[in-house]
């Protein structure tokens, strides 16, 4: 079943290409149509990131998270 972020991933290229093509067909210059389509796609991404931000569902509540790293070894980044 598709969720919100699946729709966002489909809407970004649709907004970019679709709005640009629609504006171009109705007579708006391409140099204006492309930034308008890109702006709408950016608004969709911004909404997905900042308004309806992703949440890590596997993480516990803030009470479950340790406050210090005592007893842990160094993290190997390799």
C-alpha positions in Angstrom: 0.0 0.0 0.0 1.4 3.4 -1.0 2.2 5.8 1.8 2.8 9.6 1.8 6.4 9.4 0.8 5.6 7.1 -2.1 3.3 9.8 -3.4 5.9 12.5 -2.9 8.5 10.5 -4.9 6.0 10.2 -7.7 4.8 13.8 -7.5 8.2 15.4 -7.7 9.0 14.4 -11.4 5.3 14.7 -12.3 5.3 18.3 -11.0 8.6 19.2 -12.7 7.9 17.7 -16.1 4.1 18.0 -16.1 3.8 21.6 -15.0 6.7 22.6 -17.3 5.0 20.9 -20.3 1.6 22.3 -19.4 2.9 25.8 -19.2 4.9 25.4 -22.4 1.8 24.1 -24.3 -0.3 27.0 -23.2 2.3 29.5 -24.5 4.5 30.3 -21.5 8.2 30.6 -22.4 10.3 27.6 -21.5 12.7 29.9 -19.5 9.7 30.7 -17.3 8.0 27.3 -17.3 11.0 25.3 -16.1 11.6 27.4 -12.9 7.9 27.3 -12.1 7.8 23.5 -12.4 11.0 23.3 -10.4 9.5 25.6 -7.7 6.5 23.4 -7.3 8.6 20.3 -7.1 10.8 22.0 -4.5 7.7 22.9 -2.5 6.6 19.3 -2.5 10.0 18.2 -1.2 10.0 20.9 1.4 6.6 19.9 2.6 7.8 16.3 2.9 10.9 17.2 4.8 9.8 20.1 7.1 6.0 20.1 7.5 5.4 16.4 7.4 8.8 15.2 8.4 9.8 11.6 8.4 9.8 9.8 11.8 11.9 6.8 12.8 9.3 4.4 13.9 11.8 1.8 15.1 13.3 4.2 17.6 11.9 4.0 21.2 10.5 6.8 23.2 12.9 9.5 24.5 12.9 7.8 27.9 14.3 4.6 26.3 17.4 6.3 24.8 20.6 6.4 26.9 21.9 9.8 27.8 25.6 8.9 27.9 27.9 6.5 26.0 29.5 5.0 29.1 30.4 1.4 28.6 30.5 1.7 24.9 33.6 1.3 22.8 34.6 3.7 20.0 32.6 3.6 16.8 34.4 2.3 13.8 33.4 4.3 10.8 35.0 1.9 8.3 
